[in-house]
Amino acid sequence: MVIYEKVHLIVYSAACVCIYVKTSGEMYLYFGSQHGGDSSLWFPILLWSMGAVTVAVGIVVGFYLIRKYRESKWGKCKSKRRMEGKIIIITGANSGIGKETARDLASRGAIVIMACRNRQAGLEALRDIRTSTGDGDLIVMDLDLGDMDSIRTFASNFLEKFDKLDVLVNNAGVYIPPDERKKTKDGFEIHFGVNHLGHFLLTHLLLNRVESTPNSRIVIVSSSLYKYGKIDFDNLDAEKGWDTKKRNSLYSNSKLANILHGQELSKRLQGKGVGTFVLCPGFVYTGLLRHSAVRFNWAKKLFFLPIMFFFMRTSKQGAQTSIHCAVSEELDGVEWGFLANCKLEKLAEVAQDEATSSRLWEVSMDLVGENGSDLLGEEGVLLDVESPPETDNGIDDDVVLIEK
């Protein structure tokens, strides 16, 4: 994708022309020397060369124009709002969408907390961001969303150092082939544990600080793949298997959980001045797919190239909706929304089940240890519990909560 950003295809086309012309001249000299300098060979060679050049240039320019047309349909944050003095946490800010979100918000003067699992990668990202902007403050803090102890330590350190939190961007995520059966440090299925539970606990621990900050926002990066997800309370840890007809149903499930979490959160925060926004960044070229890409043979990679060119966004393009959710004046006073391409979108029916979102909230509170019990049995099956009673829109004083 860096090539798509930095290489001007028109220049490439011109280079192709030069190569073909040079080749034509060499062919003329060769055939001329072989046939006693017969110049009659020049004309068909010239026609062949010009035809080849025309086709090559046409293909390159056509690809370029199609790409540009598709880019014009992708959203771009148009807000010029400055963010001086605003304190923002971005998880997974060392690469991809998170890094580009951090770059933009720092350029607006914000104090950006780069919450990263790999401190060295975070510091390298910080140095890279500093090559493009000297504004704002960038602070790298350790956070492993697959480790509940790490999340609690991060939250404790942040609350000790900062008296407000203007924007929390739950961006980090994992995408790993299900058959690898990866688990978090606490024993949860890796997608559910990191993408959902990790961010759930983080937001839960920071929510009082978010609530006490005027006009604050919580931004959760989900995915359009949520449409293919399912919340099966009898198989949250996938011990009973998963839908193998889909490329990675466990990832889709976790992205659906992100949306249900955001909806329930906004309901419980109603009237408290906090905006909760869940978003789809689009099909983005980031490190998220690194675990799957290594399994592709050369044929699959070759087949995937045109898909990448026409459909895949750069990290900067993929970060636009995250940035929009964090800063846009259009969302001032808005308490809830699902966005794609920097526009509010309607959710699919699968993500509009209030009973599931409410139950997922209660189950998640138990699983992260905030309700004082463990409902997950040895086989990853949710033990029999009664459905939670209906609650009002508030949050108990001693129970606080809370995503590419």
N, C-alpha and C positions, 0 to 999 in steps of 0.2 A: 504494500500500500504506500510505502514511502516513495516508490517509483512513480505511482500515480500522482503523488503530490508534487514531485520535484522535476520530473522529466516532461518537457514540453513535446507532445507527440508530433506537432507540426515540424519541429526541428528534426525530429527523428525521420519524418517523411522526406525532408530535404536531403538528409544523409543517404536515405535509400536511393534517391534520384542520382546523387553523385556516384554511388557505388555502381548502379546499373550503367550509367554513362561510361564510367571508367572501364567496366567489364566489356561494354560494347566496343570500345576503342581497342582493347586488347584482342578481342575476337576478330576484329577487322584486320589488325596487323598480322595475326596468326594465319588466318585464311588467305590473306593477301600474299603472304610469303610462301604459302603452300601452293598457290595457284598462279604464280607468276604475276602477282600484283593486280589480279583481276578485281577492279573496283565495283563490279556489278554485284558482288556479295554484300557490299555495305548497306544497300537499301533494305533487303529483307532483315538483316541483323538489326538495323536501326528501328524498323517497324516492330520487331519482336521486343526490343529493349524498351521502346516507348510504351508499348502495350503492357509490359510487365510493370513498368514504373507507374502507369496510370492505375492499374489494378491495386498495386501495393499502397499507393497514396490514398486511393479511394477507400480501401479497407481501414487503414489507420485513421483517416479523418472521420470515417463513418463511426468507428468505435469511439473515437474521442467525442463526437457530437452526442452519441447515445448516452455515454457516461455523463456528460455535462447536463443533458436533459434530465436524467435520473437525479443528479445532484440538486437540480433546481426544485425538485419535489420534496427534498428532505428539509426538515425544519432547521432554522438557524436562529439562535438567540439574538434578538435585535436590541435588547435593553442596554443602555449606556450607564445604568446606575452604578455609582461608586459604592464601595463597601468598607470604607475606612472605619476601623474600630469594631467591625463585626467579627465575631469568633465563630469559626466554621470547622467542623470535624468531617473529614472524608476518609472512609475506610478504603483500603486497597489503593492508596494514592501514589504508589510507587510505579505504576505502569498503566497503560491503556486509558480507559475512560476516566478513571480516578485521577490519574496524573494530569490529563488535559483539563479536567475540571479544576484541579488545584492551580494549574498554571493561569487559567482565566480569572479565577477568584482572587488570586494573589495580585494579578495585574490591576484589579479594581481596588486594591489597598487593604484587603481583608487579612486577618490573622488566621492562617490556615494550619490546622493540626492534621498532619499526614499520619494517619493511623495505619501502620504497616506491620506485617508479620516478619518480614525480613528487613532489619534495620539498615544493613548495608545497601540494599536495593533502594530503600527510602532515601538515604543520603545521596546516592547517585542521582536519583530523580530530582531531589532538591537542587543539586548543582546544575542539572540540565535546565530546570525551570529558571534558574537565576541567569542563564545565558540569554533568555528572552525577555525577562522583566526584573526590574530591581525594586518594584513596588511590593507592598504588603510584607507580612512576616510569615515565614515557613518554619514549622516545628515538627520534627519527626518523633513520634511516640510509638512504643512497641504495643502491638495488639495482634493476638492470634485468635481469630473467631472460632477456631476449632478447639479452644481450650477455655473452659469457664473460669478458671483461676486467672488466666491472662486477661480476660474481659473485665473481671472484677478489679484487678490491679490497675488496669488502664483507667477505668471509671473513677476509682478512688484517687488516682494521681491527678486526673483532670479536674475533679471537683475541688481538690485541695488548692489547685493553682489558678482556677478561673471562676469568676463569680457570675458568669452568664454563658449561654450557648445560643447563638442566633440561628444557626443552620446545622442540622445533622444530616449528612449525606451517607446513607447506607449503600455503598457502591460495591464493595468487594464480593466476590463469588467464586465458586469452583465449578468446573465441568469436567468430570472424569468418567471414563467408560464404566458402566455399572458392574460389569463382570469382574472388575478389579476389587470390588467389595471393600472399598476404603471406609474407614471409620475415623471419627474425631477422637481426640484424646479422651473424651468422656464416654466414648462408646456408641455415639450416634452415627447413623448412616451419613456419609460425608456431605451430601447435598442438603439434606434436611437439617443436619447439624450446623453447618457453616452458613449456608445461604439464608436459612430461616431462623433457627434457634439462636445462633450467635448474635445476629442483629437484634433479635427480639430481646435478649437479655441486656445487650448494650443499651438499647433505647429505654428499656425498663429502668436501668440504673441511672440514666441521665435525664429522665423525663421531668423531674421536679425542676431541674435547672432550665430545661427548655420552657416549661410552663411559666417560670418566673421572668423570662426574657420577653419583653414586648415584641409582638409581630414576628415571632420565631417560626421556623419551618422545619419539617422533617421530610426528607426526600428519600424514597426507596426505589432502587433500580431493580426492576423486574425484567420481563421479556414477553414478547408476543406468544412465546411457546407455552405460556400459562394456559392457553386455550386447550392444550392437550393434556393438562395435568388433572390429577385427582387426589383428594385428601381421603385416604383410607385409614381410619383410626385403628383398625385392626392390623395394620401393616405399615406403620410409620417408619419402621427401620428396615423395610424391604426384606425381612427374613423369610417371608412367604413368596418371594420372587417379585418380578416387575413385568410390565408390558414390553415384551421383546420386539413387538412389531414397530415400536417407535425407537428412534435413534437413541434417545436418553430420556426415558419417561421420568426417571428420578429427578433430573434437573427440572423438567416441566412441572413436576409436583411441587418442588421447592419454590418455583417462581409464582405458582398459584398461591402458595402459602404466603408469600410476600404481599400479594394483593389483598388477600383476606385479612392479613394482619393490619395493613394500612387502613382498610375500611373500618375494622373494629376499633382501631386506635382513634380515627377521626370521630367516630361516634362517641367514644368516651371522653374526647377532648372538646366536644361541641360547646361553643360559647366561651372558650378559654383563650381565644386569640392565637391559636396555633394552627398553621396550615400544614396539612398532611398530603403529600403528593407521591403517587406511584407512577412510574414511567417505563416505557419501552424505548431503549436507545436505538433500535434497529439492528440490522445484521452488521456487526462491527469486527474489524480485524484487530484482535487483542490477544494477549497471552492466554485467554480463557480456553482456547481450543488446542493448546499445545499438547495436551495429553492424548487427544484424538488424532491430531495431524500426523503423529509419528507412526500411526498404524496404516496410513495411506501408502499404497505402492505408487510407482511412478505413473501408472495409467490413471489411477484415481486423481492424483495431483494434477495431471494434464487436463483431465476432464473438468476439474474444479476451477481451473484458471479463468475461463470466461465467466463463470458464476461470480468469482471474486471481483472481476473487473466491472461487471455490470451492476452487481447488487451489494457488494461489501463496502462499508464505509470506513474511513480512517478513524483513528481514535478521537481526533479533534472533531470530526463530524458527528461521531457517536456521542460525544459529550455535550452537544448543544442543548438537548432537552434537559439534562441534569442541571446545566448552568441556568437555563430558563426557569426551572422550578426553584432554584435557589435565589434568583435576583429579580425576576421580572415584575414590573409594576402591575401587569395585567392580573397577577395572582394575589395582589394585596387584598386582604379581607376574605379571600376564598379559603374555606376550611378543608375542602377535600376535592381531589380530582385525579383521574388517570389520564396521562398525557403520552402522546407519540408525535414526533415531528413538531414539537413545541406547541401542540394544540391539544385541547381537551378532547378525549375520545370516550365513546361508550364502551363499557365492558361487556364481554361475552357473558352469556347466561351462567356458565359454570362458575363465574366469579361474583355472582350476585346472591349467593345463598347465605342469608344472615345467620341462620342456625349453625351452619358449618363454621363461619367466621367466629361466632361467639364461643363455640365449643373448642375450636382450635386455640383460641386465646387462653381458655382455662387449662387446657391440656399442656400448652407451652409453658404456662406459669409453673405448673407442677414439674415438668421435665427439667426446667432450669433451676429448680430448687427454691422457688419463691412462694410456693404454697405449702411447703413442709411435708410433701409426700412424693413418692415415686410411683407413677402409674404404669410404667413400662415393664412388662414381665421379661423373663429370661429369653423368650423367643421373639422379642420385639413386638408383642401383641399388647394393645391397650387393655388393661384390666377393666372389668365391668364397673362403670360409674354411671350415676344418674346424670341426665342432661342438666347443665347449670341453669339456675332460675334466671328469669329476666331481671335485669338490673337497670338502674337509672343511668343517666348520661355522665355521672360523676365518677371519680376515682377516690377510693379511701385514702386518707392522709398517709397511712403507712404502707400502701401498696401502689407502687408506681411501675411503669412499664418500659418499652415499646411493646437496604435496599433498601446487573451490571447495574 
